[in-house]
Amino acid sequence: MSRIFGASEATNRIMQRIYLNGLAKLKNNSFKNEKAKMDWQEFVKTLTLEDLTLVTAKN
């Protein structure tokens, strides 16, 4: 049985999903609470330029 995604590609897709979901919540001001918003903002701060390129890429 072969994998659909390699380990790094799966991680990239997870990071992209977290980033895009958080961005949508930020635009709609729909975070569950302030802590959830702060957690997402901390996640974004940890992204490198390469990570940002991956998470913002159109599929």
Distance bins in CASP14 RR format, pairs under 12 A and 6 or more apart:
PFRMAT RR
TARGET T0000
AUTHOR 0000-0000-0000
RMODE 2
METHOD distances of the structure
MODEL  1
3 9 0 0 0 0 1 0 0 0 0 0 0
3 10 0 0 0 0 1 0 0 0 0 0 0
4 10 0 0 0 0 1 0 0 0 0 0 0
4 13 0 0 0 0 0 1 0 0 0 0 0
5 11 0 0 0 0 1 0 0 0 0 0 0
5 12 0 0 0 0 1 0 0 0 0 0 0
5 13 1 0 0 1 0 0 0 0 0 0 0
5 14 0 0 0 0 1 0 0 0 0 0 0
5 16 0 0 0 0 0 1 0 0 0 0 0
6 12 0 0 0 0 1 0 0 0 0 0 0
6 13 0 0 0 0 1 0 0 0 0 0 0
7 13 0 0 0 0 0 1 0 0 0 0 0
7 14 0 0 0 0 0 1 0 0 0 0 0
8 14 0 0 0 0 0 1 0 0 0 0 0
8 15 0 0 0 0 0 1 0 0 0 0 0
8 50 0 0 0 0 0 1 0 0 0 0 0
8 51 0 0 0 0 0 1 0 0 0 0 0
8 54 0 0 0 0 1 0 0 0 0 0 0
9 15 0 0 0 0 0 1 0 0 0 0 0
9 16 0 0 0 0 0 1 0 0 0 0 0
9 54 0 0 0 0 1 0 0 0 0 0 0
9 59 0 0 0 0 0 1 0 0 0 0 0
10 16 0 0 0 0 0 1 0 0 0 0 0
10 17 0 0 0 0 0 1 0 0 0 0 0
11 17 0 0 0 0 0 1 0 0 0 0 0
11 18 0 0 0 0 0 1 0 0 0 0 0
11 51 0 0 0 0 1 0 0 0 0 0 0
11 54 0 0 0 0 1 0 0 0 0 0 0
11 55 0 0 0 0 0 1 0 0 0 0 0
12 18 0 0 0 0 0 1 0 0 0 0 0
12 19 0 0 0 0 0 1 0 0 0 0 0
12 47 0 0 0 0 0 1 0 0 0 0 0
12 50 0 0 0 0 0 1 0 0 0 0 0
12 51 0 0 0 0 1 0 0 0 0 0 0
12 52 0 0 0 0 0 1 0 0 0 0 0
12 53 0 0 0 0 0 1 0 0 0 0 0
12 54 1 0 1 0 0 0 0 0 0 0 0
12 55 1 0 0 1 0 0 0 0 0 0 0
12 56 0 0 0 0 0 1 0 0 0 0 0
12 57 0 0 0 0 1 0 0 0 0 0 0
12 59 0 0 0 0 0 1 0 0 0 0 0
13 19 0 0 0 0 0 1 0 0 0 0 0
13 20 0 0 0 0 0 1 0 0 0 0 0
13 54 0 0 0 0 1 0 0 0 0 0 0
13 55 0 0 0 0 1 0 0 0 0 0 0
13 57 0 0 0 0 0 1 0 0 0 0 0
13 59 0 0 0 0 1 0 0 0 0 0 0
14 20 0 0 0 0 0 1 0 0 0 0 0
14 21 0 0 0 0 0 1 0 0 0 0 0
14 43 0 0 0 0 0 1 0 0 0 0 0
14 51 0 0 0 0 0 1 0 0 0 0 0
14 54 0 0 0 0 0 1 0 0 0 0 0
14 55 0 0 0 0 1 0 0 0 0 0 0
15 21 0 0 0 0 0 1 0 0 0 0 0
15 22 0 0 0 0 0 1 0 0 0 0 0
15 40 0 0 0 0 0 1 0 0 0 0 0
15 43 0 0 0 0 1 0 0 0 0 0 0
15 44 0 0 0 0 0 1 0 0 0 0 0
15 46 0 0 0 0 1 0 0 0 0 0 0
15 47 1 0 0 1 0 0 0 0 0 0 0
15 48 0 0 0 0 0 1 0 0 0 0 0
15 50 0 0 0 0 0 1 0 0 0 0 0
15 51 1 0 0 1 0 0 0 0 0 0 0
15 52 0 0 0 0 1 0 0 0 0 0 0
15 53 0 0 0 0 0 1 0 0 0 0 0
15 54 1 0 0 1 0 0 0 0 0 0 0
15 55 1 0 1 0 0 0 0 0 0 0 0
15 56 0 0 0 0 0 1 0 0 0 0 0
15 57 0 0 0 0 0 1 0 0 0 0 0
16 22 0 0 0 0 0 1 0 0 0 0 0
16 23 0 0 0 0 0 1 0 0 0 0 0
16 43 0 0 0 0 0 1 0 0 0 0 0
16 47 0 0 0 0 0 1 0 0 0 0 0
16 51 0 0 0 0 1 0 0 0 0 0 0
16 52 0 0 0 0 0 1 0 0 0 0 0
16 53 0 0 0 0 0 1 0 0 0 0 0
16 54 1 0 0 1 0 0 0 0 0 0 0
16 55 1 0 1 0 0 0 0 0 0 0 0
16 56 0 0 0 0 1 0 0 0 0 0 0
16 57 1 0 0 1 0 0 0 0 0 0 0
16 58 0 0 0 0 0 1 0 0 0 0 0
16 59 0 0 0 0 1 0 0 0 0 0 0
17 23 0 0 0 0 0 1 0 0 0 0 0
17 24 0 0 0 0 0 1 0 0 0 0 0
17 43 0 0 0 0 0 1 0 0 0 0 0
17 54 0 0 0 0 0 1 0 0 0 0 0
17 55 0 0 0 0 1 0 0 0 0 0 0
17 59 0 0 0 0 0 1 0 0 0 0 0
18 24 0 0 0 0 0 1 0 0 0 0 0
18 25 0 0 0 0 0 1 0 0 0 0 0
18 36 0 0 0 0 0 1 0 0 0 0 0
18 39 0 0 0 0 1 0 0 0 0 0 0
18 40 1 0 0 1 0 0 0 0 0 0 0
18 41 0 0 0 0 0 1 0 0 0 0 0
18 42 0 0 0 0 0 1 0 0 0 0 0
18 43 1 0 0 1 0 0 0 0 0 0 0
18 44 0 0 0 0 1 0 0 0 0 0 0
18 46 0 0 0 0 0 1 0 0 0 0 0
18 47 0 0 0 0 0 1 0 0 0 0 0
18 51 0 0 0 0 0 1 0 0 0 0 0
18 54 0 0 0 0 0 1 0 0 0 0 0
18 55 1 0 0 1 0 0 0 0 0 0 0
19 25 0 0 0 0 0 1 0 0 0 0 0
19 26 0 0 0 0 0 1 0 0 0 0 0
19 40 0 0 0 0 1 0 0 0 0 0 0
19 41 0 0 0 0 0 1 0 0 0 0 0
19 43 1 0 0 1 0 0 0 0 0 0 0
19 44 1 0 0 1 0 0 0 0 0 0 0
19 45 0 0 0 0 0 1 0 0 0 0 0
19 46 0 0 0 0 0 1 0 0 0 0 0
19 47 1 0 0 1 0 0 0 0 0 0 0
19 51 0 0 0 0 1 0 0 0 0 0 0
19 52 0 0 0 0 1 0 0 0 0 0 0
19 53 0 0 0 0 0 1 0 0 0 0 0
19 54 0 0 0 0 1 0 0 0 0 0 0
19 55 1 0 1 0 0 0 0 0 0 0 0
19 56 1 0 0 1 0 0 0 0 0 0 0
19 57 0 0 0 0 0 1 0 0 0 0 0
20 26 0 0 0 0 0 1 0 0 0 0 0
20 27 0 0 0 0 0 1 0 0 0 0 0
20 40 0 0 0 0 0 1 0 0 0 0 0
20 43 0 0 0 0 0 1 0 0 0 0 0
20 44 0 0 0 0 0 1 0 0 0 0 0
20 54 0 0 0 0 0 1 0 0 0 0 0
20 55 1 0 0 1 0 0 0 0 0 0 0
20 56 0 0 0 0 1 0 0 0 0 0 0
20 57 0 0 0 0 0 1 0 0 0 0 0
20 58 0 0 0 0 0 1 0 0 0 0 0
20 59 0 0 0 0 0 1 0 0 0 0 0
21 27 0 0 0 0 0 1 0 0 0 0 0
21 28 0 0 0 0 0 1 0 0 0 0 0
21 30 0 0 0 0 0 1 0 0 0 0 0
21 31 0 0 0 0 0 1 0 0 0 0 0
21 36 0 0 0 0 0 1 0 0 0 0 0
21 40 0 0 0 0 1 0 0 0 0 0 0
21 43 0 0 0 0 0 1 0 0 0 0 0
21 55 0 0 0 0 0 1 0 0 0 0 0
22 28 0 0 0 0 1 0 0 0 0 0 0
22 29 0 0 0 0 0 1 0 0 0 0 0
22 30 0 0 0 0 1 0 0 0 0 0 0
22 31 1 0 0 1 0 0 0 0 0 0 0
22 32 0 0 0 0 0 1 0 0 0 0 0
22 36 0 0 0 0 1 0 0 0 0 0 0
22 37 0 0 0 0 1 0 0 0 0 0 0
22 38 0 0 0 0 0 1 0 0 0 0 0
22 39 0 0 0 0 1 0 0 0 0 0 0
22 40 1 0 1 0 0 0 0 0 0 0 0
22 41 0 0 0 0 1 0 0 0 0 0 0
22 42 0 0 0 0 0 1 0 0 0 0 0
22 43 0 0 0 0 1 0 0 0 0 0 0
22 44 0 0 0 0 1 0 0 0 0 0 0
22 55 0 0 0 0 0 1 0 0 0 0 0
23 30 0 0 0 0 0 1 0 0 0 0 0
23 31 0 0 0 0 0 1 0 0 0 0 0
23 37 0 0 0 0 0 1 0 0 0 0 0
23 40 0 0 0 0 1 0 0 0 0 0 0
23 41 0 0 0 0 0 1 0 0 0 0 0
23 43 0 0 0 0 0 1 0 0 0 0 0
23 44 0 0 0 0 1 0 0 0 0 0 0
23 52 0 0 0 0 0 1 0 0 0 0 0
23 55 0 0 0 0 1 0 0 0 0 0 0
23 56 0 0 0 0 1 0 0 0 0 0 0
24 30 1 0 0 1 0 0 0 0 0 0 0
24 31 0 0 0 0 0 1 0 0 0 0 0
24 40 0 0 0 0 0 1 0 0 0 0 0
25 31 1 0 1 0 0 0 0 0 0 0 0
25 32 0 0 0 0 1 0 0 0 0 0 0
25 33 0 0 0 0 0 1 0 0 0 0 0
25 36 1 0 0 1 0 0 0 0 0 0 0
25 37 1 0 0 1 0 0 0 0 0 0 0
25 39 0 0 0 0 0 1 0 0 0 0 0
25 40 1 0 0 1 0 0 0 0 0 0 0
25 41 0 0 0 0 0 1 0 0 0 0 0
26 36 0 0 0 0 0 1 0 0 0 0 0
26 37 1 0 0 1 0 0 0 0 0 0 0
26 38 0 0 0 0 0 1 0 0 0 0 0
26 40 1 0 0 1 0 0 0 0 0 0 0
26 41 0 0 0 0 1 0 0 0 0 0 0
26 43 0 0 0 0 0 1 0 0 0 0 0
26 44 0 0 0 0 1 0 0 0 0 0 0
28 37 0 0 0 0 0 1 0 0 0 0 0
29 36 0 0 0 0 0 1 0 0 0 0 0
29 37 0 0 0 0 1 0 0 0 0 0 0
30 36 0 0 0 0 1 0 0 0 0 0 0
30 37 0 0 0 0 1 0 0 0 0 0 0
30 40 0 0 0 0 0 1 0 0 0 0 0
31 37 1 0 1 0 0 0 0 0 0 0 0
31 38 0 0 0 0 1 0 0 0 0 0 0
31 39 0 0 0 0 1 0 0 0 0 0 0
31 40 1 0 0 1 0 0 0 0 0 0 0
31 41 0 0 0 0 1 0 0 0 0 0 0
32 38 0 0 0 0 0 1 0 0 0 0 0
32 39 0 0 0 0 0 1 0 0 0 0 0
32 40 0 0 0 0 0 1 0 0 0 0 0
33 39 0 0 0 0 1 0 0 0 0 0 0
33 40 0 0 0 0 0 1 0 0 0 0 0
34 40 0 0 0 0 0 1 0 0 0 0 0
34 41 0 0 0 0 0 1 0 0 0 0 0
35 41 0 0 0 0 0 1 0 0 0 0 0
35 42 0 0 0 0 0 1 0 0 0 0 0
36 42 0 0 0 0 0 1 0 0 0 0 0
36 43 0 0 0 0 0 1 0 0 0 0 0
37 43 0 0 0 0 0 1 0 0 0 0 0
37 44 0 0 0 0 0 1 0 0 0 0 0
38 44 0 0 0 0 0 1 0 0 0 0 0
38 45 0 0 0 0 0 1 0 0 0 0 0
39 45 0 0 0 0 0 1 0 0 0 0 0
39 46 0 0 0 0 0 1 0 0 0 0 0
40 46 0 0 0 0 0 1 0 0 0 0 0
40 47 0 0 0 0 0 1 0 0 0 0 0
41 47 0 0 0 0 0 1 0 0 0 0 0
43 51 0 0 0 0 0 1 0 0 0 0 0
43 52 0 0 0 0 0 1 0 0 0 0 0
43 55 0 0 0 0 1 0 0 0 0 0 0
44 51 0 0 0 0 1 0 0 0 0 0 0
44 52 0 0 0 0 1 0 0 0 0 0 0
44 55 0 0 0 0 1 0 0 0 0 0 0
44 56 0 0 0 0 0 1 0 0 0 0 0
45 51 0 0 0 0 0 1 0 0 0 0 0
45 52 0 0 0 0 0 1 0 0 0 0 0
46 52 0 0 0 0 0 1 0 0 0 0 0
46 55 0 0 0 0 0 1 0 0 0 0 0
47 53 0 0 0 0 1 0 0 0 0 0 0
47 54 0 0 0 0 1 0 0 0 0 0 0
47 55 1 0 0 1 0 0 0 0 0 0 0
47 56 0 0 0 0 1 0 0 0 0 0 0
48 54 0 0 0 0 1 0 0 0 0 0 0
48 55 0 0 0 0 0 1 0 0 0 0 0
49 55 0 0 0 0 0 1 0 0 0 0 0
49 56 0 0 0 0 0 1 0 0 0 0 0
50 56 0 0 0 0 0 1 0 0 0 0 0
50 57 0 0 0 0 0 1 0 0 0 0 0
51 57 0 0 0 0 0 1 0 0 0 0 0
END
